[in-house]
Each structure stands twice: as structure tokens, then as C-alpha cells.
Amino acid sequence: MSRALKIAAGTVAVASAGVAAVLVARPGAGSDEPAGGRLPPATVEITKGTLRESVEADGELGYGPTRTASARRQGIVTWLPESGATVTRGKPLHRIDDEPAVLMYGSTPAYRPMRSGDEGRDVAQLEKNLEALGYDGFTVDDDYTGSTADAVEQWQEDMGLPESGVVELGQVVFASGAVRVDALTAERDAAVAPGQALLTWTGTTKVVTVRLDVSDASVAEVGATASVTLPDGKRATGKVTEVATVIEPGAGQDAEPTTEIEAQVAIKTSFGTAAVDVTFTAAERKGVLTVPVAALVAADGGGFAVEVVEGDATRHVPVKTGLFADGRVEITGDGLAAGMTVGMPK
């Protein structure tokens, strides 16, 4: 994905040294005294509102990362879902020799047969799913007991599987939630071996995939909100649901690999796949006085001031600066208020 990551205009001037390049020193700027002399060449009003520092990045709208469902045993593919279909808990994801691989929810993949005496997170996932599907008579924990095996036998009977009380590899596929079938990589009636890809799948929620520099990781933590500009120009608010560190190999033989942050931002939209713009809020200040950065003047002895224009006279008022963003700066100073006019030096 091509990416043009950039800090919103004006936010680069966070350090005082960066601001000084646009400041103009004027006599008498060190105190709240009449400045005298000519009026400034341009003026602007002090405004009060919300100032945000933003990180912007290119994003790709879709259904998130694509994953692969593979055969876990040898056999003949007897059924596959249609591309684009949604599969939910308790439903087959595919069938080999007419035996289903049933979708269940969980983060730990099915990596072994599960039977009486086993313990682990995969057992706990299985029991949570059996309970959610209406089976009972066992305790939901990480122990596979005889009671668990009894419930598994009932589930196997209902699914048309051998009633062994043992969950064999290939009978269950764990995913974080409902899945959307992205594409089929095998055909019905095909002979398959363990490890052979059958289909690819994604989540069912629309998400925007965004790459960020590692230095911007703090703006894209799980739960953070982001604004997404859609192809029609409208904006949608999204929430970061997943974050991962991605290491990309260098392009040349001696090129160093690059490390980036990849974030998934969930949104609600009717658009399919599309390129979008994503804006994260790095900092926010509500109800503050702001002026354009260019309205700051250098005060004698250091610091900043603004040149307040009152009729045909001006005076310099020392100010303290806060957040810089979008070409504006937060200011506080004695007697300053929204609506007052300040000069814009050349």
C-alpha cells in the first residue's frame, strides 16, 4: 500500500526554535506597552475553540487481513461455501469426506486433538463455544473432563461427525468471530492433503488498514478513535480494534528492514474496498484562545507576544504558548479575549 504519512500543517512548529523562524522582533515587544509606529500590514481576530494536533495517513478500506483455512486431513472436498458468504459459530466452514469443519470462536488455533484429561486455553475455548451453542452438563474451564466428552458426543451427533467424544484435528476451526469467505482456493471433488489451502477468509466488519511510523504509535492504540475520509468526501468515525508491528524487508540487497505500526480501524460504511484518508488526533485542547502562528512576535528578553490593534494604536501583550496545530497556536495572556484584533507581521 502506498503511504504518504504526514503531520497536519503547522504541527511541526512544536518547539520554540521552530517557531522563531516566523517571528518578527519589534521594539517594545517585551511588555504590555503601546508599540507606536505604523499599524501592522494585516490583522486577524483571536478565536476561541478546540485545537487539535493530527497525524494523517493513507488507508485501505476492506475487511482486514486475509487468512487461510487449510485441510487438516486427507480426503475429498465435498462442500465449500460461496465466495462472499458469512459463516457464524456452529456452522461448517468446509466439508471433507462430507465431515464438516465447524467454525467456533476463539483466539487460540486448533492445534491438537482434544480429549478427556487435556487442559489448556483451547479446551476452555471449546467449552465456551459448546455452552454458547446450547450444550450443558459440564463446567466451563480449561479441563476436558468426562462431562465435556459427553457434551462433545452430543455435538458430534448433531453435526454428523463420528461420536467419539474426542475433537479430532479438522473438526473445529477457531476464529475471533464470524468470518466472511474471501476466495476459494480449492474445488469441490478435489483430493486434498493436510496443509492444502481450501479458502481464504476475513472478518465481517469493515476496517481500514493503516501503516504508521513507529514514532506515531501512541495515536493508534486499541480503542483510540480516528476520522476516515471516504471516497465521496464524507467523514466517518472509526475505532482502532487491532494494532501490530510489521517489519518489511529492505528493497535492495544491503537495504535495512523498516519497522512500522499497522492499525485496523473499524468503521460503518456501505463502501466496499477503497483508498481512504485517516486522521488520528495526537493532542487536543478545548476552549482555548488561538491565533495563527504568524501572529506571534518575538518579545525582548525572550518569549512571545502578540500585537493587539485598538483603533489606530497597537500594543504588545506577552503570551504563553500551548499547543501548535494546523498553523495555529494556543495562547494565554493578560486581558486577551476572543474577538480582539492582533497584527500579522510580514
C-alpha positions as CSV (number, residue, x, y, z in Angstrom):
1,M,0.0,0.0,0.0
2,S,1.5,3.3,-1.0
3,R,1.6,5.6,2.0
4,A,2.0,9.3,2.4
5,L,2.3,9.9,6.2
6,K,2.4,13.5,7.2
7,I,1.8,15.6,10.3
8,A,-1.0,18.1,9.8
9,A,0.1,21.5,8.7
10,G,1.5,23.6,11.5
11,T,2.2,20.9,14.0
12,V,5.9,20.7,13.1
13,A,6.3,24.0,14.9
14,V,6.0,22.5,18.4
15,A,9.5,23.6,19.5
16,S,10.1,27.2,20.2
17,A,13.1,27.2,17.9
18,G,10.9,26.1,15.0
19,V,8.5,29.0,15.7
20,A,11.2,31.6,15.9
21,A,11.8,31.5,12.1
22,V,8.4,33.0,11.5
23,L,8.6,35.6,14.3
24,V,9.4,39.3,13.8
25,A,11.1,41.3,16.6
26,R,9.6,44.8,17.2
27,P,10.6,47.5,19.6
28,G,8.7,47.4,22.9
29,A,7.6,43.8,22.4
30,G,8.7,42.8,25.9
31,S,5.9,44.4,27.9
32,D,2.2,45.4,27.7
33,E,3.0,48.9,26.4
34,P,1.9,50.9,23.3
35,A,4.0,49.8,20.4
36,G,3.7,53.0,18.5
37,G,4.7,53.4,14.9
38,R,2.7,52.1,11.9
39,L,-0.1,49.7,12.1
40,P,0.6,46.1,11.1
41,P,0.2,45.3,7.4
42,A,-2.6,42.7,8.2
43,T,-4.7,41.8,11.1
44,V,-6.6,38.8,12.4
45,E,-9.0,38.1,15.3
46,I,-8.3,35.9,18.3
47,T,-10.6,33.0,18.3
48,K,-11.7,30.5,20.9
49,G,-12.4,26.9,20.2
50,T,-10.8,23.4,20.0
51,L,-7.3,23.0,18.7
52,R,-6.2,19.5,17.5
53,E,-2.8,18.2,16.6
54,S,-3.4,15.4,14.0
55,V,-1.5,12.6,12.3
56,E,-2.7,11.8,8.8
57,A,-2.1,8.6,6.8
58,D,-3.3,6.8,3.8
59,G,-5.6,3.8,4.5
60,E,-7.1,0.9,2.6
61,L,-10.8,0.2,3.3
62,G,-11.7,-3.5,3.2
63,Y,-12.4,-6.4,5.6
64,G,-8.9,-6.5,7.2
65,P,-6.2,-9.2,7.0
66,T,-6.9,-12.3,4.9
67,R,-6.4,-15.6,6.5
68,T,-6.3,-19.2,5.1
69,A,-8.3,-22.2,6.0
70,S,-6.4,-25.4,5.1
71,A,-7.3,-29.1,5.2
72,R,-6.2,-30.8,8.4
73,R,-6.6,-34.3,6.9
74,Q,-6.6,-36.2,3.6
75,G,-9.8,-36.6,1.7
76,I,-12.2,-35.3,-0.9
77,V,-13.6,-31.8,-0.7
78,T,-17.4,-32.4,-0.7
79,W,-18.6,-28.9,0.1
80,L,-17.4,-25.3,0.1
81,P,-19.2,-22.1,0.9
82,E,-19.7,-19.4,-1.8
83,S,-17.3,-16.6,-2.1
84,G,-18.6,-13.7,-0.1
85,A,-20.7,-15.9,2.3
86,T,-20.7,-15.2,6.0
87,V,-20.1,-18.2,8.3
88,T,-21.1,-17.9,12.0
89,R,-20.4,-20.0,15.1
90,G,-21.6,-23.6,14.9
91,K,-21.8,-23.6,11.1
92,P,-19.5,-25.6,8.7
93,L,-16.6,-23.7,7.0
94,H,-16.0,-26.6,4.6
95,R,-16.5,-30.4,4.4
96,I,-14.0,-33.1,3.6
97,D,-15.5,-36.6,3.0
98,D,-18.8,-35.0,4.0
99,E,-17.5,-34.3,7.5
100,P,-17.7,-30.6,8.5
101,A,-15.0,-28.4,9.9
102,V,-17.2,-26.3,12.3
103,L,-16.5,-22.7,13.0
104,M,-16.1,-21.7,16.7
105,Y,-14.9,-18.5,18.2
106,G,-11.5,-18.1,19.9
107,S,-8.0,-16.7,19.5
108,T,-6.1,-20.0,20.0
109,P,-6.0,-22.1,16.8
110,A,-7.0,-25.8,16.9
111,Y,-3.5,-27.4,17.1
112,R,-4.2,-30.9,18.6
113,P,-6.9,-33.4,19.1
114,M,-8.8,-32.7,22.4
115,R,-9.9,-35.5,24.7
116,S,-10.5,-36.3,28.3
117,G,-7.6,-35.3,30.6
118,D,-6.4,-32.5,28.4
119,E,-6.0,-29.0,29.8
120,G,-5.4,-25.6,28.2
121,R,-6.8,-22.5,26.6
122,D,-8.1,-24.4,23.6
123,V,-10.2,-26.6,25.9
124,A,-11.6,-23.5,27.5
125,Q,-12.5,-22.1,24.1
126,L,-14.2,-25.3,23.1
127,E,-16.3,-25.4,26.2
128,K,-17.3,-21.8,25.9
129,N,-18.5,-22.5,22.4
130,L,-20.4,-25.6,23.3
131,E,-22.2,-23.7,26.1
132,A,-23.0,-20.9,23.6
133,L,-24.4,-23.5,21.2
134,G,-26.8,-24.8,23.9
135,Y,-24.9,-27.8,25.3
136,D,-24.6,-28.3,29.1
137,G,-23.7,-30.7,31.8
138,F,-20.1,-29.6,32.2
139,T,-18.1,-26.8,33.8
140,V,-16.6,-24.2,31.5
141,D,-13.0,-24.2,32.5
142,D,-9.7,-25.4,30.9
143,D,-10.2,-29.1,31.9
144,Y,-11.5,-31.6,29.4
145,T,-13.5,-33.9,31.7
146,G,-15.8,-36.9,31.1
147,S,-18.7,-34.4,31.2
148,T,-17.1,-32.4,28.4
149,A,-16.7,-35.6,26.4
150,D,-20.4,-36.3,26.8
151,A,-21.3,-32.9,25.5
152,V,-18.9,-33.3,22.6
153,E,-20.5,-36.6,21.7
154,Q,-23.9,-34.9,21.6
155,W,-22.5,-32.1,19.4
156,Q,-20.8,-34.6,17.1
157,E,-24.1,-36.5,16.7
158,D,-25.8,-33.2,15.8
159,M,-23.1,-32.3,13.2
160,G,-22.9,-35.7,11.6
161,L,-19.4,-36.5,13.0
162,P,-18.2,-39.7,14.5
163,E,-19.4,-39.8,18.1
164,S,-16.1,-40.4,19.8
165,G,-16.1,-37.7,22.5
166,V,-12.7,-36.6,21.0
167,V,-12.5,-33.5,19.0
168,E,-10.1,-34.5,16.2
169,L,-8.0,-32.1,14.2
170,G,-10.1,-30.7,11.3
171,Q,-13.4,-30.9,13.2
172,V,-13.1,-27.4,14.5
173,V,-11.8,-24.1,13.1
174,F,-11.3,-21.3,15.6
175,A,-11.6,-17.6,14.5
176,S,-12.1,-14.4,16.5
177,G,-15.7,-14.1,15.3
178,A,-17.9,-14.6,12.3
179,V,-16.0,-14.8,9.1
180,R,-16.5,-13.7,5.5
181,V,-15.3,-16.1,2.8
182,D,-13.0,-14.1,0.6
183,A,-12.0,-16.6,-2.1
184,L,-12.0,-20.3,-2.8
185,T,-8.6,-21.9,-3.4
186,A,-9.8,-25.4,-3.9
187,E,-12.6,-27.0,-5.9
188,R,-15.4,-29.4,-4.9
189,D,-14.5,-33.0,-5.6
190,A,-10.8,-32.2,-5.4
191,A,-8.5,-34.6,-3.5
192,V,-6.6,-32.7,-0.8
193,A,-3.8,-33.4,1.7
194,P,-3.2,-32.0,5.1
195,G,-2.0,-28.4,4.8
196,Q,-3.5,-27.7,1.4
197,A,-5.3,-24.4,1.2
198,L,-9.1,-24.6,0.8
199,L,-10.3,-21.0,1.1
200,T,-9.3,-17.6,2.4
201,W,-11.4,-15.6,4.8
202,T,-11.6,-12.2,6.6
203,G,-13.6,-10.7,9.4
204,T,-17.1,-9.4,8.6
205,T,-16.5,-5.8,9.9
206,K,-15.4,-3.1,7.5
207,V,-12.0,-1.9,8.6
208,V,-9.4,0.5,7.3
209,T,-5.8,-0.8,7.3
210,V,-3.3,2.0,8.1
211,R,0.5,2.0,8.3
212,L,2.2,4.5,10.7
213,D,5.7,5.3,11.7
214,V,6.7,3.7,15.0
215,S,7.1,7.2,16.5
216,D,3.3,7.7,15.9
217,A,2.3,4.5,17.7
218,S,0.7,6.4,20.6
219,V,-2.1,7.9,18.4
220,A,-3.3,4.4,17.3
221,E,-3.7,2.4,20.5
222,V,-6.5,-0.1,20.7
223,G,-9.7,1.9,21.5
224,A,-8.5,5.2,20.0
225,T,-10.8,7.0,17.6
226,A,-9.9,8.2,14.1
227,S,-11.7,10.2,11.4
228,V,-11.9,8.5,8.0
229,T,-12.5,10.5,4.8
230,L,-14.5,8.3,2.4
231,P,-14.4,8.4,-1.4
232,D,-17.4,10.7,-1.5
233,G,-15.7,13.2,0.7
234,K,-17.8,12.4,3.8
235,R,-16.2,11.5,7.1
236,A,-16.9,8.5,9.3
237,T,-15.6,8.0,12.8
238,G,-13.8,4.7,13.4
239,K,-12.2,2.9,16.4
240,V,-8.8,1.2,16.4
241,T,-9.5,-2.6,17.0
242,E,-6.1,-4.1,16.4
243,V,-2.5,-3.0,16.3
244,A,0.5,-4.9,15.1
245,T,4.2,-4.3,14.5
246,V,5.2,-5.0,10.9
247,I,8.8,-5.4,9.7
248,E,9.3,-5.0,6.0
249,P,12.5,-6.2,4.3
250,G,14.6,-3.7,2.6
251,A,14.2,-3.2,-1.2
252,G,17.9,-3.7,-2.0
253,Q,20.5,-6.3,-1.1
254,D,22.0,-4.1,1.6
255,A,18.9,-2.2,2.5
256,E,17.8,-2.2,6.1
257,P,14.4,-3.5,7.0
258,T,11.8,-1.0,8.1
259,T,9.5,-1.3,11.1
260,E,6.0,0.2,11.0
261,I,2.8,0.1,13.0
262,E,-0.2,-1.4,11.3
263,A,-3.6,-0.5,12.7
264,Q,-7.0,-1.7,11.9
265,V,-9.8,0.9,12.2
266,A,-13.3,-0.4,12.3
267,I,-16.0,1.8,10.6
268,K,-19.6,1.6,9.4
269,T,-19.9,2.3,5.7
270,S,-21.6,1.0,2.6
271,F,-18.4,1.4,0.5
272,G,-16.5,-1.7,-0.5
273,T,-12.8,-1.7,-1.0
274,A,-11.3,1.8,-1.5
275,A,-8.4,4.1,-0.7
276,V,-9.2,6.5,2.1
277,D,-7.6,9.1,4.3
278,V,-7.3,8.6,8.0
279,T,-6.8,11.3,10.7
280,F,-5.7,10.4,14.2
281,T,-5.9,13.0,17.0
282,A,-2.4,13.3,18.7
283,A,-3.4,16.1,21.1
284,E,-6.5,18.2,21.7
285,R,-7.2,21.4,23.6
286,K,-10.8,22.5,24.1
287,G,-12.0,26.1,24.7
288,V,-8.6,27.8,24.2
289,L,-7.7,31.1,22.6
290,T,-5.8,30.7,19.3
291,V,-4.1,32.8,16.7
292,P,-2.2,32.0,13.5
293,V,1.4,31.1,14.3
294,A,2.4,34.1,12.1
295,A,0.7,36.4,14.5
296,L,3.4,35.8,17.2
297,V,6.2,38.3,17.6
298,A,9.4,37.8,19.4
299,A,9.5,39.6,22.8
300,D,12.5,41.4,24.2
301,G,14.3,39.1,26.6
302,G,12.8,36.0,25.0
303,G,9.4,34.6,24.8
304,F,6.5,35.6,22.6
305,A,3.9,38.4,22.3
306,V,1.0,39.4,20.1
307,E,0.5,42.9,18.8
308,V,-3.1,43.9,19.8
309,V,-4.6,46.5,17.5
310,E,-7.0,49.0,19.1
311,G,-8.2,51.6,16.6
312,D,-5.2,53.4,15.2
313,A,-2.9,52.3,18.0
314,T,-1.2,49.0,18.9
315,R,0.3,47.4,22.0
316,H,2.3,44.3,22.6
317,V,1.0,41.7,25.1
318,P,3.3,39.0,26.2
319,V,1.8,35.5,25.8
320,K,2.5,31.9,26.8
321,T,2.1,29.4,24.0
322,G,0.5,26.0,24.3
323,L,-0.4,23.5,21.5
324,F,0.6,24.2,17.9
325,A,-1.6,22.6,15.2
326,D,-2.9,23.4,11.7
327,G,-1.0,26.6,11.5
328,R,-2.4,28.0,14.7
329,V,-1.1,28.3,18.3
330,E,-2.8,28.3,21.7
331,I,-2.1,31.5,23.7
332,T,-2.8,32.9,27.1
333,G,-2.0,36.5,28.1
334,D,-3.3,39.2,30.4
335,G,-6.5,40.8,29.1
336,L,-6.7,38.7,25.9
337,A,-10.1,37.5,24.8
338,A,-11.8,36.1,21.7
339,G,-12.7,38.7,19.1
340,M,-9.7,41.0,19.9
341,T,-7.7,42.0,16.8
342,V,-4.0,41.3,16.5
343,G,-1.4,42.1,13.9
344,M,0.1,39.8,11.3
345,P,3.7,41.0,10.7
346,K,5.3,40.4,7.3
